[in-house]
């Protein structure tokens, strides 16, 4: 049986690489936490004292980093919860096509054309129209600028722009 060359092993993504375990009591305001499977930035944390049954609880008020929705969660302070790996990457903006896809250049000089400007996304984030307007204006004026892309849990989204200084 062990020598059977026809055996096929199927593997699936566990999703574990998108976040890491952390004790709920260690998460502070401004940190990141996974709530209901969504990456969120903590806007407020309150801790309650230990009660009759022992556990101190942490009440998290957080904002989804991609949709801007407010989410709340209550977790015992000593229990493990998860925090997402969040990356911010700067790309030099080059062009936007009529479908809303932006052409960007990374630090190594490779181009990407799979990012959408905020207004062209299926669920535009808050402030999408202003940010998209700024991107189009800067490209029309041929200004050199970076788009700041935030990546977490397999999602990438343009969050801001930064004009280059010579």
C-alpha positions, 0 to 999 in steps of 0.5 A, a space after each residue: 500500500 505504501 508503495 502504490 504510485 497511483 495514490 493522489 493526495 488532495 490539499 486545500 488552503 487552511 487559511 492559517 497563513 492569513 492570520 496569526 494567533 494572539 492573546 485577546 488581552 494583548 491587542 491594543 487600540 490601533 492594532 489589527 484583529 480578525 472579527 467574523 473572518 474579516 480583518 479589522 483595525 481596533 478603534 476602541 478596547 475596554 476590559 472588564 474585571 474578572 467576575 464571579 466565573 473568572 474571566 476578564 473580558 475584552 470588548 473590541 470596537 473595530 473598523 473593517 479595513 476594506 469596507 469601513 464597517 464598524 464591527 464589535 466583539 467580546 472575547 475573554 482576555 486570556 483566550 486566543 483570537 487571531 490578528 491578520 497579517 496586514 501589508 502596505 505596499 507602494 506602487 508607482 501609478 502609470 495609467 488607468 484604463 476605461 474599466 477602472 484597472 490601474 497600471 502600476 510599477 513595483 520597486 523591482 520595475 515589474 508592472 501590474 494591471 490587476 488592481 482596480 481604482 476604488 470607485 471601480 470595485 464591486 463594493 467601493 470603500 468609503 471615500 472611493 470617489 474622492 480617491 479615484 478622482 485624485 488618481 485620475 487628476 494626477 495622471 491627467 496632470 502627469 504628476 509622479 505619485 505612488 498608490 498605497 495598497 493595503 493587503 490582508 487575507 488575500 484582498 488588495 485595495 488602494 487606500 491612499 496616494 502619495 505624491 513623489 518629491 524630487 
